[in-house]
Amino acid sequence: MSQTTVDIVIFGGGGDLSLRKLMPALYRAHVNQELDKSIRIIATLRSVSNSADNGRDEFVNRIKQALQKHLQAQEFNPGHWQAFSERLCVVGLDIVDTNKGWPELSALLSLSDNTPLFYFALPPSVYGTACENLAEHNLIHPDARVVLEKPIGYDRESAEQINNKVGEYFPEANIYRIDHYLGKETVQNLMVLRFSNYLFEQLWDSKSIDHVQITLSETVGLEGRAGFYDNAGAVRDMVQNHLLQLLCLVAMEPASKLCAKEIRAEKIKVLNALRPLTGDDIKQNTVRGQYGFGVVSGCEQRGYLDELGNPTSTTETFVAIRAHIDNWRWAGVPFYLRTGKCLQQRYSEIVIQYKPVSHRVFCEDAGELCSNRLVVRLQPDENIQLELMTKDLERTDVHLQKMSLNLNEGSKQPSNIRDAYKRILLDAVRGDSTLFTHRDEVDASWKWLDPMLDYWQKSKDSPVEYSAGTWGPTEADQLLKKDGAIWRNPKNGEQSQ
Amino acid sequence: MSQTTVDIVIFGGGGDLSLRKLMPALYRAHVNQELDKSIRIIATLRSVSNSADNGRDEFVNRIKQALQKHLQAQEFNPGHWQAFSERLCVVGLDIVDTNKGWPELSALLSLSDNTPLFYFALPPSVYGTACENLAEHNLIHPDARVVLEKPIGYDRESAEQINNKVGEYFPEANIYRIDHYLGKETVQNLMVLRFSNYLFEQLWDSKSIDHVQITLSETVGLEGRAGFYDNAGAVRDMVQNHLLQLLCLVAMEPASKLCAKEIRAEKIKVLNALRPLTGDDIKQNTVRGQYGFGVVSGCEQRGYLDELGNPTSTTETFVAIRAHIDNWRWAGVPFYLRTGKCLQQRYSEIVIQYKPVSHRVFCEDAGELCSNRLVVRLQPDENIQLELMTKDLERTDVHLQKMSLNLNEGSKQPSNIRDAYKRILLDAVRGDSTLFTHRDEVDASWKWLDPMLDYWQKSKDSPVEYSAGTWGPTEADQLLKKDGAIWRNPKNGEQSQ
């Protein structure tokens, strides 16, 4: 573990990510006494002048308002806020102008021996410039760390450029690429379940598992991110990072030790074992969709093209992929990946579908015999359900009954523990890179996805239209039906706890 | 399924078993509308005169009082009692005197076309005479059934005599040997769990299971059964029937269909595969004990010899056995069996102890890694717990935590459903013999136990004394320690739900 006495410098401190996610996470860590007393939180933003103090006060007040808005009601407390705000420093700084604010930042950092932890809450296009300016002002100590927000790049080539550029200034070991999905306690619990239970570790392969489903389903549409999103689409926005990272954690071989280096190595092996999808394979194994008009959660939703104001866009807002991992463990096991906007419910979930029992010993009257499933729910709540068959104890005869066991039961932790950003930030503070993404992972992900994106761009087909508020195009159901599988869609109003 | 319109004749209707178990079970079945309207309940007892009606009324009143005592408060209801009592017939009858009451019973049965179901709540020594008298009065229709209470016999030879005698009058298919342990819903749920869940059926053998424990622990001493018990001892009273039956259900191969005939065949195969214990093997693999003075549940308890009033008895009140099943599935897996009187807590439990995970991937700080266990609790409450490891979600770092999942959760059935006697009686009424014991099972059990009982009788060793209120002799702990195993003793005051 590296030094934990850091100063956290948030570039883009006034942006949405900073106010909605990072500040609440840091506030919670502060309240929970998880931040060393010496740690300062330095927010840089362009719009503040370093000479006049009123700009600073105004910004600190904005942070306060953001906390009051994004924390739960009982979490905000004037006393804690007072102590938290004493950690806050504000620097008016222009990322691309080496004179504007950089000297002030340098002076501020020199007041402490703390290692700087630079958080780039910035568009990747200015990562390079930011690094140059850090270097010019001698701010990159040998231990200095940098945290990068996804997505890294637009394709394999652009990702490589970004990683090369940042790599000129920071050694890979000090670069923390965030995927906040990996900060969810339940994702880590999935690893614990896999590797600490004989019942699971013994049955985690193609002999026992029929298929795996990973769904990241959103109900929102463009939400004002039209410019960014239309250039990206569902694959770049969700598959390249979150979906493939989750796939890696499900599929990876047990490392010798669960440490950063070994987990990364195992994840990269999974990505490299993904069966390449090229040419006709893409048509057979993927479905891309674009939402049309519909009703989501009782509200009318315009179609994507209408919302975008561009009737010719072929950007996918939905994608379903049947992937295969060509290695010994997973030969023949489909991994069904799915993500989309304007779907019926917001939820993220991993489903491990076990094979059926070898033989049915029960008479036909005894009812349906469902195969076991492990359902790892990441959003909107976090829990893990194990679906088993038991006897219906309310009947005298042997009658089968499906039951769901909650594996998170008994851990009624306060909601602030569930803050994935807090978890991830504290890991970066501690210098624990287990849950961050290595550049080789970024590269391997793009390497697998680039042909798909190319193929779509070159093809004359448009994405299939699906009505907003449904579960996406019916073609996505067909994709599984070929294998005899079916998507697990939560029922309307289903309450998982 | 056979005819379900039967008349239930309870020989020994005034005895403890009838009043404490059978009548409450029948009353519950009646209230639950599980008994056909035509079914009569005919209780025979010696002390009633068939000419005077007051003896009958007095006995019916005793049944009423017994129900009020042994049912739960809200279960007894005057309206239900009124209807239930209309099913009741009382016959003054002497089992061994062919003239006393037998003609009256015959006349009573001839009033209905119902098949008679004879329940022998009698000492096995008069089974033969009872059969003779039934035959003499032409009461054994081709479909007539007989229900026998355990224990059948004192050793292999005496059991064979009893079974032969009853077999002269009833075909084996119409003989229902009761083991009320098998009537527990949880025992049947164990079968459902094994055979309807991939996660269990795949890991139910020597590759996955380290060992199995079956404990039937009592807190009571002789309870006025001194004469019977000193002639029997723990092996005859508990091991020959209950313990070995439970062992069979855990160990049996999956039948092609879960029907009576196939289950019996599989159980017999298990009993025949028990590794014979003879000579020195008995010394190495068994521990027998006899309780001395101690404190049980806060009350002083006299030692067995003192309570019995015979200082020379070598009857065992505790026995622990390490058994092996010499077949493909269970090679090398010890089955530890244990039962005793005056132990610390009353409970019955089957523990399936899985092997440890192949390799620990967690750092040492991450806490203890316990192996998975399936704990099937039969008494005092019924439930099935699955012990898994999870991440302690209240901690940020990866810390392992043991959790118990209740597999009966969500089945909050009324307590009357849990009446094992009701279940078993209704099966006999329906002619479903799945949960009853075939004579070959009785024979195979004695065949395995006879050498042990002989050896003890001939040896000069006395049973080891243990203090009442403990978990039995320390030698029983040593028995497991040799294999690196340890008894699962519930903690004082442990609440399983």
Interface residues (C-beta under 8 A of the other chain):
Chain A: E34 E185 Q188 N189 M191 V192 L193 F195 S196 N197 Y198 L199 E201 Q202 L203 S208 P254 A255 S256 K257 L258 C259 Y354 K355 P356 V357 S358 H359 V361 F362 C363 L369 S371 N372 L386 L388 M389 T390 K391 D392 L393 E394 T396 V398 L400 Q401 M403 L405 N406 L407 N408 E409 G410 S411 Q413 I417 R423 L426
Chain B: E34 E185 Q188 N189 M191 V192 L193 F195 S196 N197 Y198 L199 E201 Q202 L203 S208 P254 A255 S256 K257 L258 C259 Y354 K355 P356 V357 S358 H359 V361 F362 C363 L369 S371 N372 L386 L388 M389 T390 K391 D392 L393 E394 T396 V398 L400 Q401 M403 L405 N406 L407 N408 E409 G410 S411 Q413 I417 R423 L426
